[in-house]
Amino acid sequence: MLRTLEAERARGRELFASAGSLEELEAANIAVLGRKSPLGEVQRALGALEEGQRRELGRAVNEARTELADAFEARRDALSVDVESALLAADAVDMTLPGRRRPDGSLHPLTVVEDEIVGLFLRLGYRVAEGPEIEDDWHNFQALNIPEDHPARTMKDSLYVSIPGHPELLLRTETSAVQIRTMLSQPPPVYIVAPGRVYRRETPDPTHLAVFHQVEALVVDEGITFADLKGTLEAMAKGLFGEDRRIRFTPSYFPFVEPGAQIGVTCFRCGGVGCPTCRSGWIELLGAGMVHPKVLENCGYDSERYTGFAFGLGIERVAILKYEIPDIRLLIEGDVRFLERFRAA
Ligand code: FA5
């Protein structure tokens, strides 16, 4: 039996040393130290021996077991380190590789144009005013000299909001309602610009959207005349489009101004001859005029002492003129290929 024991010791050492993985090592452990292994059998046979022999052989079996168990553990530790190293190697990050560069984002052309227009007026000493996008009938119509039965109400198709208990709410059709809110909140003089979103029931085409943005301007002070309006608009058009683009004033009607005018800019595509984008050679940019005395009075201003001018321009219209965009709808489609053009803008 001692010979078997020696042979098992040698076999066990060999098997453990040659195990190439933790799975192979576990199988070797069962074969060498398991209950059904030759060593196990020797151990079971001990009971049948007489005491002196049993003690001697028992000690030898224990020694063999201890040595083999140590060999098993030493190999298991070595293999575990290998496994961990392999996992780490698979997970390794090469710190010397160049990083993946994400393309820089950019401002939407409408934001760029709005910032430019507002910036122009801030430099002239105006301040920015704001109003809600959901308006009531009084601010959107009545205070702007558009009473209930006034035909001007049908000039723009309004979108009404159905909120129980608030029958007169609508999505504002123009930023002019901010004129009213501003005058009600402060005494003259007033020098404000009010950028914001407006809503109309329109079918979009190359120069029209149903939801678009306007910048409203309002000036009320002593001695303001139409010449101030004209000079301000000419300065603005030159600032936005450069010295070469021609602008024109044509008489127009808005109930909240008297006299009223529309300002057009020569079309970037045809230069003013007429094409599918502009139809007439001109692209209408804004409506303007001298604030109607009734509007001043509706807000508690003394219309004998104060006069003022106002205008409202479409930001999308400025963008299509400035960047020569053939269709205004491109501005709201979010197509990255189109927006990438403005990365450097
Ligand atoms: C108005 O909205 C007036 N509130 C402007 C005004 C303000 C007049 C103060 C007098 C005093 P109008 O509906 O014309 O006017 O619109 C003003 C500008 O918004 C237009 O000149 C145009 O640049 C732009 N605009 C109008 N409709 C659309 C549309 N459907 N899509 C894109 N831009 C539009």
Residues whose N, C-alpha, C, O or C-beta is under 5 A from the ligand:
A	BS01	FA5	T173 E174 S176 E202 T207 H208 L209 F212 F254 V257 E284 L285 L286 G287 A288 G289 A310 F311 G312 L313 G314 E316 R317
